Structures are given as C-alpha cells and as structure tokens.
Amino acid sequence: MVKIKNNCLNKMSRYIIGSFFLTIGVSIIVIPKILKMNYLIQEDRKVEEFMNNQNDDLNSEDLNLESNSSDVTSNVQNEILDYIAVIEIPKINLKKGIYPKDSYLNSINNGIEILKEAEYPEIPNSNFILASHSGSSYISYFKDLDKISIEDEIFIFYKKIQYKYRVVNKYEVDKTGKASIIRNFDKRTLTLITCKKNYDKQIIFICEEI
C-alpha cells in the first residue's frame, strides 16, 4: 500500500515538474511574439495618428498665444518623443515613423535612424539620410530594401508636406562605419542605407525628388 502511494506521488511530482518546464518553454516562445505584436500595433497606431495630423490644416484662430513656459517645455518634450516624419515605400509595403535627430529614440536599434549628417527635407538641395537594420528582427525595417529597383518611388511625410522621391542609383560599399554618398548636390535627395544580408557590405540607395 505504501509503495502504491509512493508511485502515485512520484508520477504526480514528475507531472508537475514536466508541466512547469512546459509552461516555461511555451512562455519563452509566446511572450516575445506577444510583445512584438503589441509593439507593431503601437507603431502602426502612432503612424496613423501622425498621418491624420498631417492631413489636418492648421487654423491660426485655434492657436493659444498665451501659453506659459511650462506648456512650451511640455510641447518640446512631446515633439522629441513623437515622430517627426513618416517614410512610405509602396514597393515593399513599408510605412514607418521616424523620430527627430535629437531624440534618444532616434537609433538604429529602435527602428529607422536619421543620421547626424542628414538634413531635413525642407532645406533646399538637402540630403535626408536614413539607416535601418536588414536582419530578421522586428526592428529590421529595411530587410526588404534590396527588392527596390531604379525608378521606384518613395515618400517622406514631413511638416504636413509630402516629399516624393524616385530611386536613381544604388550601389554597395564595404562595411567600415563610413560610406561615400554619391549624389547630385543640385537636387533634394533621400539616401537609404542598410547592410547587405550575409555580406560584409552596405547597400546605399540614392533617391531624387520628383
């Protein structure tokens, strides 16, 4: 009788331990996917809000000219945390928000980074330079950039203006931390940079405003 009870206890213990490790294993697989899905949903929502705001016309009568300094500080902080632009590449079904250069979120490890050498599109003959990963991570927004061809169109939405670009050149450089950008300095351009998959190279796309 004692043996039977011990056997039952041993089986139950093995069942509980097995269930515990199974739960841990499932959690390791499922939780990152849930976090990724939630991140992507939040990103899509922020892009939608940004685009809706771009479509709203400014009404000077609605402006409050009596804002105090704390309101101004709050607005500046929000601008640093919010998107300053959105890039859309129809060819690869990409539509992603971009943080300001001075935001701590402006990093290739958060998504698409505006490089420090970049100039915003509003500047005549500017070069708006963007970089992102090309791997398999959910922040690898340029993973399909190698599918883009000459003549494909890319859009930048910035300060309620849609800037329309066309790919005019793409070339590879060694991955050394530096890259020569070959462009027409008499035109407003957009430069996209990412790593070439499985190679110690980077691909550079030069786009000119249409």
N, C-alpha and C positions, 0 to 999 in steps of 0.2 A: 504493500500500500504506500509506503514511504517512497519507494522507487518510482512508482507511477506519478506521484505528486512532483518529485524532483524533475522527472522527464517533462512534465507539463510546464513547470516553471522555466526549465531550460529552453523549451520551444518558445514560450512567451517572451523570454528575455531576448532570444535571437530575433523574434518577430519585431519587437520594439526597437532593437538596435538597427535592424535592417530598414525598418520604416523611417527611423531617424536619418540615416545616411541617404536614403532615397529622397527624403524631403529636402535635405541639404543639397543634393545633386540637382534636383529639379529647380530649386531656388537659384542656384548658381547659373543655370541656363535661362530661366524665365525672367528673373528680376532685371538683368541687363537689357533684355528685349523690351520689357515694360518701360524702363527708364528711357530707352532710345525712342520708343514710340511716343512717350509723353513729351520728350524734348522736341521731336519733329512736329508734333501737334502745336506746341507752344511757338515754335519758329514760324510755322505756317500762319498762325493767328497774328503774330507780330507783323509779318509781311503784308497780310490782308489789311491790318489797321493802318500800316504805313501807306499802302496804295490808296485806301479810302481817303486818307488825309491829303494825299497828293491831288486827288480829284476835287477836293473842296476848295472853292475860291475864297481868297482872303477878303474879308469885309472890314474895311477900316472903321466902320461905325461900331463894330463889336469889340474893338481893341480897348483895353483898360489902360489909360495913360498914367494912372495914379498908382501903379504897382510899387510896393515898397521894396527895399533892398533884399529882404528875405525871400520875396516872391521871385526876384530876378535870380538869386542864388539857386533856388529850387529848380527854376526853369533850366539853368545851365547844367545842373547835375542830371536832370532828366534827359537833356539832349545828349550828354555823354553816354548814358546808358541805353538810349534809344537808337534805332537805325538812323543813319544819315542818308543812306541811299539803298536802292534795290537793283540787283543785276538780274536780267532775264535773258536766257539763251534758249529760244524755242527748239533748236535742233536737238538738244539733249534734255529738254523738259526741266530746265533749271530755273528757279526763281528764288533768290536768296537775299536776305537783308545784309547790310554792311554797316559796321559800327564806325564812328568817327576816328580819325587818326589818333586823337588824344585820349581815347577811351581805353581802359585796361582790357576791355573785351576785344579790342582790335588786335587779334592774334591769330596766326595760322592754326593754333591749337584750339581755337574756338569756332573756326569756320573760314571765312574769306577775309584776308588781311589787306588793308591799304598800306602799301609800303611807304616808308618815310620819304622816299624820293618823289612820291606821286604828287600831282597837282589835281585839284578838284576840277570837274568838267566846266564849271562856269568861267574859268580862266581861258582866254583866247589861246589857241595852239597848245593847250595843256596836254599832259600825258597822265592819265589816270591808271595807275599800276596796281593790279590786284594779284594776289597769290593764294593758293589753297592746296591742300593735300590731294593726292591721286590714288590713295590706297583703298582699303575695303572698310575703313572706319565710317561711322555715320557722319563725321565731320569732314569727310573727303569729298567736298562739293565739286572738285574738278576731276573726279575719277573718270568721267566720260569726255573730258575735254579733247582727247586725242581723236574723237569722232568728228570734230569740227573741221570743215573744209573752207578753202578760199571762197569768198563771196557770201558765206553765211552771215546772218545778221545777229547783232547783239544789242540789247537795250540797257541803258542806265537811267534810272529814275532818280532825279536829284533836285531838291528845292523846287518841286512842282513843275519840273521840266523833263521831258523825255528826250534823252540824247540817243540818237540812232547811229550805230557803227556797223561797218562791214569788214570782215576779215580780209586783209590784203596780203598777209605774209605769215608764215610760221616756220620756225627753224629750231634746231637743237644746239645746246651748249653744254659743256662739261659742268657737272655739279661741283662748283668750287666755293659757293657762297657769294659769287659775283656774276653778273650777267650783262653783256653788252646789248643795249636796246637800239636796234636799227629802225629808225622811223623818219618820217617827213616832218621836220620841225615847223613847217608852214601850215600844218593841219592839226586839228584837235584829234588826239588819238587815245585809244584804250589799249593797254598792254596786259595780257593774262599770262601768268607763269605757274607752271606746275612741274612735278617730277615725271619723268618717263618711267612707266612701270617696268620693273625688273632690270633697269639700266641705271648706271651712274651718270645720268643725263637729265637735263631740264628742257622742257618744251616751252617756247615763247611764241605767243600769238600777238601779232600787231594788227590792230583794227583802226580804221579811219572813219571819222564822222561822215555820214551821208548828207 
